[in-house]
Amino acid sequence: MRFVWRNLPVFFIWFIGLSVLNNSLHHISPPVGNAGILSLFPLMCSLVLLWFACRKEYGGRNELKFFSPWAAGLTALYLTPFMHGLSMPFNEQTQKLLYEFSALAQFVLLAVHAKGWFARQDWIWVFGVTLLFGLILENGGIVLGFFSEPGYLLYLPGVPAPLATALGWVNVLYCAFFAVERLLPDMAPLSKGLVCAAIGLSLDIPFDPVATRLGWWVWDPSLRVMVWNVPAVNFIAWFWALFPYAALYYWVRKKEGYGEGKKVVCFVGSFPLILAGEFLGVITTLALVGDRAGLMVIQRFLSSLFPS
């Protein structure tokens, strides 16, 4: 259990994948058809990180001997939803409440876990700066007109996104930061940004088809280019949100000659640059994949800002 707790984000990724898979097969009617394939992404991500966790814990003492039973056991447990036909669908409002409270509980659990390895300044960076960025991202998607998030219990005053979805960005990035800082070999900031984006997408790929089916977020009906029954812009925006943020995050944090306070101010001050990079990345990718409807959503937003 000490190994599990020390490496909780690895098992968190595994558990979220298993929960989404189980929900997809047994608590949604009809079941989400591609859940089995998509659930492989968080499983593979967690197993790769588990290998590095075993290397860190047991390196030099035949880490394969420790990794193999862990990997076999976790994979076997992960496959249990395929081994029975129980069907117990929950209604959409119950599903939404379960998601909302689970996001809050996950946030609290990860904050408790952080006490075991965070330095004092890390709390500001992850549970302050990253939470602020998550709030901007989630509310930005709604303001742009790509989706809405109605019917939740907890909203911060004056913003359209519920608290749970903003906390979700922190939960995902906490796991990515833990992997980069505690498990994986040292890398350049750009590589760290790519790794963080890959970890985030491994969680989002099975999660968003379920969330879309259940109406946790309601997409603009004009969006037609779909990937796994989710508008392609969702996955495009996830990559362009996580990659530049994490890359610049690590570049600023390692910058020498700056005090911690100055680093925080510089990084928060760079948010417009990060968001502009995300915006241009999304537009360019939408153009490359031929998603005219996605581009039209952006055009409508810009037209509302600058009416002719």
C-alpha positions in Angstrom: 0.0 0.0 0.0 2.9 2.4 0.6 4.0 1.8 -3.0 0.5 2.6 -4.2 0.2 5.8 -2.1 3.7 7.0 -3.1 2.8 6.6 -6.8 -0.9 7.4 -6.5 -1.2 9.4 -9.8 -0.2 6.2 -11.7 -3.0 4.3 -10.1 -5.3 7.3 -10.4 -4.9 7.2 -14.2 -5.6 3.4 -14.1 -8.6 3.8 -11.9 -10.2 6.6 -13.9 -9.8 4.5 -17.1 -11.4 1.5 -15.3 -14.3 3.6 -13.9 -15.0 5.1 -17.4 -14.9 1.6 -18.9 -17.2 0.1 -16.3 -19.6 3.0 -16.6 -19.6 2.8 -20.4 -20.5 -0.9 -20.4 -22.8 -1.3 -17.5 -24.4 2.1 -16.4 -25.3 3.7 -19.8 -28.0 2.3 -22.0 -27.2 1.5 -24.7 -23.5 0.9 -23.8 -20.9 3.1 -25.4 -19.7 0.8 -28.3 -16.1 1.9 -28.6 -15.4 1.9 -24.9 -13.3 -1.2 -25.0 -10.8 0.2 -27.5 -10.6 3.7 -26.1 -10.1 2.3 -22.5 -6.7 1.0 -23.7 -5.2 4.5 -23.7 -5.3 5.1 -19.9 -4.4 1.4 -19.3 -1.3 1.6 -21.4 -0.4 5.0 -20.0 -0.6 3.7 -16.4 1.4 0.6 -17.2 4.2 2.7 -18.8 4.3 4.9 -15.8 4.1 1.9 -13.5 7.3 0.6 -15.2 9.1 3.8 -14.4 7.7 3.7 -10.8 9.1 0.2 -10.3 12.5 1.3 -11.8 12.6 4.1 -9.2 11.6 1.9 -6.3 13.5 -1.3 -7.2 16.1 -0.1 -9.7 19.2 -2.4 -9.6 17.2 -5.2 -8.0 15.6 -6.7 -11.0 12.7 -4.2 -11.3 11.0 -6.5 -13.9 10.3 -9.0 -11.1 8.3 -6.4 -9.3 6.7 -4.8 -12.3 5.4 -8.1 -13.8 2.9 -9.1 -11.0 1.7 -5.5 -10.7 1.1 -5.2 -14.4 -0.6 -8.6 -14.7 -2.8 -7.9 -11.7 -3.8 -4.4 -12.8 -4.5 -5.6 -16.3 -6.7 -8.5 -15.1 -8.7 -6.2 -12.8 -9.0 -3.7 -15.7 -10.7 -6.3 -17.9 -13.3 -7.4 -15.3 -16.0 -5.2 -16.8 -15.9 -7.4 -19.9 -16.5 -10.5 -17.8 -20.1 -10.0 -16.8 -23.3 -8.6 -18.3 -24.7 -6.6 -15.4 -26.8 -3.7 -16.6 -27.7 -1.0 -14.1 -28.2 2.3 -16.0 -28.2 5.5 -14.1 -30.2 8.5 -15.3 -28.3 11.5 -16.7 -28.8 13.7 -13.6 -27.5 11.0 -11.3 -24.5 10.5 -13.6 -23.8 14.3 -13.6 -23.9 14.4 -9.8 -21.6 11.5 -9.5 -19.1 13.1 -11.9 -19.3 16.5 -10.1 -18.7 15.0 -6.6 -16.0 12.6 -7.9 -14.1 15.5 -9.4 -14.2 17.3 -6.1 -13.1 14.2 -4.2 -10.3 13.5 -6.6 -9.0 17.1 -6.2 -9.0 16.7 -2.4 -7.3 13.3 -2.6 -4.5 14.5 -4.9 -4.0 17.6 -2.7 -3.5 15.3 0.3 -1.1 13.2 -1.8 0.9 16.3 -2.7 1.9 16.8 0.9 4.3 13.9 0.5 6.4 15.5 -2.2 5.5 19.1 -2.8 7.9 21.9 -1.8 6.2 25.0 -0.4 6.1 26.9 -3.8 4.7 23.9 -5.6 1.3 24.5 -4.0 1.1 27.9 -5.6 2.0 26.6 -9.0 -0.3 23.6 -9.1 -3.3 24.5 -6.9 -3.1 28.2 -7.7 -1.7 29.0 -11.1 -2.8 25.8 -12.8 -6.3 26.1 -11.3 -6.5 29.6 -12.6 -5.5 28.4 -16.1 -8.1 25.6 -15.9 -10.8 28.1 -15.1 -9.8 30.3 -18.1 -9.7 27.3 -20.4 -13.0 25.8 -19.4 -14.9 29.1 -19.4 -13.1 30.1 -22.6 -14.5 27.2 -24.6 -18.0 28.1 -23.5 -17.5 31.8 -24.3 -16.2 30.9 -27.8 -19.4 29.0 -28.3 -18.1 25.4 -28.8 -20.1 23.9 -25.9 -22.1 24.6 -22.8 -22.1 23.0 -19.3 -25.6 23.4 -17.8 -27.3 21.8 -14.9 -24.4 21.4 -12.3 -24.7 22.3 -8.7 -21.5 24.3 -8.1 -20.5 27.3 -10.1 -18.2 30.1 -9.2 -20.0 33.5 -9.3 -20.2 35.1 -12.7 -18.7 32.3 -14.8 -20.6 29.7 -17.0 -18.4 26.7 -16.3 -19.0 24.5 -13.2 -16.3 24.2 -10.6 -15.9 20.4 -11.3 -14.6 20.8 -14.8 -12.1 23.4 -13.8 -10.8 21.2 -11.0 -10.5 18.4 -13.6 -7.8 20.3 -15.4 -5.8 20.4 -12.2 -6.4 16.7 -11.5 -5.1 15.8 -14.9 -2.1 18.1 -14.9 -1.2 17.0 -11.3 -0.8 13.4 -12.6 1.2 14.6 -15.6 3.5 16.8 -13.4 4.1 13.9 -11.0 5.1 11.6 -13.9 7.5 14.2 -15.3 9.0 15.2 -12.0 9.1 12.0 -10.0 9.2 9.1 -12.5 10.4 9.9 -15.9 14.0 10.8 -17.0 14.8 14.5 -17.1 13.8 16.1 -20.4 13.8 19.5 -22.1 10.7 21.7 -21.5 9.3 21.0 -24.9 9.5 17.2 -24.3 7.9 17.7 -20.9 5.1 19.6 -22.6 4.5 16.8 -25.1 4.5 14.1 -22.3 2.0 16.1 -20.3 -0.2 16.5 -23.4 0.0 12.7 -24.1 -1.0 11.8 -20.5 -3.9 14.3 -20.6 -5.1 12.9 -23.9 -4.9 9.3 -22.6 -7.4 10.2 -20.0 -9.6 12.4 -22.2 -9.9 10.0 -25.1 -12.2 7.4 -23.3 -13.7 10.0 -21.0 -15.2 12.5 -23.5 -17.3 10.1 -25.5 -19.0 9.2 -22.2 -19.3 12.8 -21.1 -20.8 13.8 -24.5 -23.3 10.9 -24.5 -24.5 11.9 -21.0 -24.7 15.6 -21.8 -22.1 16.7 -19.2 -21.1 19.2 -21.9 -23.4 20.0 -24.8 -21.6 20.7 -28.1 -22.6 23.3 -30.7 -24.9 21.2 -33.0 -23.1 22.6 -36.2 -19.9 20.7 -35.4 -19.8 17.8 -37.8 -16.2 16.5 -37.9 -16.3 13.8 -35.3 -13.8 11.4 -33.7 -15.3 8.6 -31.6 -18.6 10.5 -31.7 -17.0 13.6 -30.2 -16.3 16.8 -32.1 -12.7 16.7 -33.3 -12.1 20.2 -32.0 -12.2 18.7 -28.4 -9.1 16.6 -28.8 -7.4 19.3 -30.9 -8.0 21.9 -28.2 -6.9 19.5 -25.4 -3.5 19.1 -27.1 -3.0 22.8 -27.8 -4.1 23.6 -24.2 -1.7 21.2 -22.5 1.4 21.2 -24.6 2.3 25.0 -24.6 1.1 25.4 -21.0 3.3 22.6 -19.7 6.3 23.4 -21.9 6.3 27.1 -20.8 5.6 26.0 -17.2 8.8 24.0 -17.0 10.8 26.5 -18.9 9.9 29.3 -16.5 10.2 27.2 -13.3 13.8 26.3 -14.3 14.8 29.8 -15.2 17.8 30.8 -13.2 18.2 34.2 -11.6 14.5 34.7 -10.8 12.9 34.4 -7.4 9.9 32.2 -7.1 7.5 35.2 -6.8 8.9 36.7 -10.0 8.6 33.4 -11.8 4.9 33.1 -10.9 4.2 36.7 -12.0 6.1 36.2 -15.3 4.3 32.9 -16.0 0.8 34.3 -15.2 1.7 37.3 -17.3 2.4 34.9 -20.2 -1.1 33.5 -20.1 -2.2 35.7 -23.1 0.8 34.4 -25.1 -0.1 30.7 -24.2 -3.8 31.3 -25.0 -2.9 33.0 -28.3 -0.6 30.0 -29.2 -3.4 27.6 -28.3 -5.9 29.7 -30.4 -3.6 29.7 -33.4 -2.8 26.0 -33.0 -6.5 25.1 -32.9 -7.3 27.2 -36.0 -4.4 25.8 -38.0 -5.3 22.2 -37.1 -9.0 22.7 -37.8 -8.0 24.1 -41.2 -5.6 21.1 -41.9 -8.3 18.6 -41.1 -11.0 20.5 -43.0 -13.3 21.2 -40.1 -15.1 24.2 -41.5 -17.8 24.1 -38.9 -15.3 24.4 -36.1 -13.7 27.4 -37.9 -17.2 28.9 -38.3 -17.8 28.8 -34.5 -14.6 30.9 -34.1 -15.7 33.2 -36.9 -19.0 33.8 -35.2 -17.3 34.6 -31.9 -14.9 37.1 -33.6 -17.9 38.7 -35.5 -19.7 39.2 -32.2 -16.6 41.0 -30.9 -16.0 43.1 -34.0 -19.4 43.6 -35.8 -19.1 45.1 -39.2 
